[in-house]
Amino acid sequence: MKNLKLTEFVQETASNAPVPGGGSIAAVSGSLSAALAEMVANLTVGKKKYAEVEEEMKEIQQKAKKIREKLLNDIERDCQAFNKVMATFKLPKETDEEKSKRKNAIQSGLKLAAEVPYEIAEEALSILPLAEVVVEKGNSNAVTDGLVSAMMARTAVLSALLNVKINLSSIKDEEYVKEMTEKVKKAEQKAIEYEQKILNKSPF
């Protein structure tokens, strides 16, 4: 998926194929967020005016690049997780044994389909501290790019977590659902509050 042309990816998303879906788009949003933070760092490094933050910006370059690449790979991971769930529903269910195996496979698949977008959300959350630094200390001519990075990160987090929630609604393991639901709430709150904190630094 990540190697498709942008026009092809968008067309594939718009088609009646179930993937790429919301989880994959969350990963795309996150990768773009990381790319913007990386860009502001790149526009800051080498400028005399910002010599004092040179090393900090170089560190952000590396961190943002790693996150960007990870999230690009997550586009495919999310598609694969969804496809695995769909495959379990096609398993035979003639005998009691087959029904039991199918039921267990579906539940395992749903957990994977919840965990992949949760990992995407966690990865996107890790961009926000980078966005904050580039907004505060980066090239002032690119401050809006840093702000958009924060906004895209928040969107990636909340979008990914929606995909966690829809899978949790079909999982029977109550303890698992309770634990994941708590994690989702905390991640949502953190993303919303952190984005607002960064946007409050905006000169506009």
N, C-alpha and C positions, 0 to 999 in steps of 0.2 A: 504493500500500500504506500509506504513512504517514498517509493521510487517512481510513483506515477507523476505525470505532469500535473500541475495545479488544476488545470481545466479538467483533466481526466478524473482526478480525485473528487472534485466538486460534483462532476456529472455522476460518478458512481454513488456518491452520497445522496444525490437527488433521485436516483433510480428506485425501483421497487425492491431492490435487494436489501436485506435486513442489516447488512454491514457494508461499509462502516456506519456506525450509529453514534449515539450520544457519547459513549465512552471514548471512542476513537477521536471524536471531535474535541472532547475535553483534553485529550493528549496533544492534539494539534494546537489548541489554545495555549497549553502550557509550554510547548516547544517554542511558540512565537513569543511568549512572555520572556522566556529565558534568552531568546535571540535578541530581544530589544535591550535587556539589561546588559548583555554582552556587547552590543553595539555601542551603548553609551560609554562603557568602559573602554572600548577600542578608540572612541573619539576623544577620550580623556588622556590616555597614555601617550607620552611623547610631547605633550604640551607644557611649555615652561610654566604657564600659569597654574598648572595642577601638579607640579613636581612633588609636592608634599604627599600627594595621595597616589603617586605612581605605582608603588608596590601593592597597595590595597586594590587598585583597579586591575592590576595584572592577576591578582588572586581571583577577583570576580570574573575576569575573562575565562579562567580555567574552570571555575565552578559552574558558571553559566553554560559553557560549552558541554560539559559532562551531563548536566541536567537536560539540555536541549537534545542531545543525542539519545539519551535514555528515553525521553518522552516520545521521540520519533519512533523508536522501536516498540513503544507501548501501543502505538496505533494498531500494529499487527497483533500484538498480544491480546488486546481487547477483542478484536475480531475473532481470534482463535478460541478465546474463552466462550464467546457467545455460540460459535459453531459447535463446540463440544456439548453445550447444553442441548442444543437442537438435536444433535445426534443421539443423545440419551433418550429422547422422547420417541425415537424410531426403533428402539430396542424391542425385541419380541416380548409379548405379555400373555402367552397362551396358558402357561402353567403357573402354579403358585411360586415355584422357584424363579421362573423368568420374571414374574411380577415383582418379587422381592429384589432381585438383582437390578431390575430397571429402576425401581424406587430409590435404591441406594445410589445408583449411578446418577440419577437426576439430582439428588440432594448434594452429592459431591460436586457435580457440575455447577450447580447454583452457587455453592460456596466459592468456587474458583471465579465465577462470573462476578461475584461481589468483591473478592479480594483484589482482583486486577485493577478495577477502577479506584478502589481505596488506595492502592499503591500509587496510582496516578495522582490522586488528590494529595497524598503526602509529598510526592515529588514536586508538585506545583506549589505547595505551601513553602517549600524550601527556597523558592525563587523570591518570595517577598522580602526577606532580609537583604538580598542582593539589590532588589529594586529600590529599597529604602536608601541604601548607601549611594547608589548612582544618582538618585534624586537630590540627596543632600550634598554630595561632594563631587559629583561628576561634572562633565562639561555642561555649563549652564545653557548653552545653545541647544542641548538635547534633553533638557529636563522633561519636556512633554513626552518624550519617548520612554523615559523612566517611569513616568506616571501611567502611561498606557501599559507598560510591563506589569505594573502592580494590578491594574484593572483586569488584564488578561489572566493573570495568575489567580485572582479571586474567582473569575468566571470558570477557569479550568477546575479549580477545587470544587466549587458548588455543582458544576455540571457532572463531574466524576461521581460525586457523592449521591446525586440523584440516581445514578445507575447502580450504586450500592444498595440504596433503599428499595428499588423495585425488585431486586433479587432477594433481599432479606424478607420481603413480604411472602415469599414462597418457600422459605426454609423452615423446616419443622423443629430444628434444634434450638430450643428456647434459650438456653444458656449462651449459645453462639450468637444468636440474634440480639440478645440483651447487651452482650459485650460489644458487638460491632455497632449497634445503635448508639451506644454511649460514645464510642470513638468518632462516629459520624458527627454527632452534635458538637463535640469539642472542636473538630476540624472546621466545621461550618462557622462556628463562632470566632475562631482564631482568624480565619480568612477574611471575614467581614470586618472585624475590628482592625486587623493589620492593614488592610487596604485603606480604610478610612484614615488611619494614622498617617499613612504615606500621602494620601490625597490632601490632607490638612497642611502639608508642607508646600503645597503648590503655590507658586507666586501669582497664579491666575485666578 
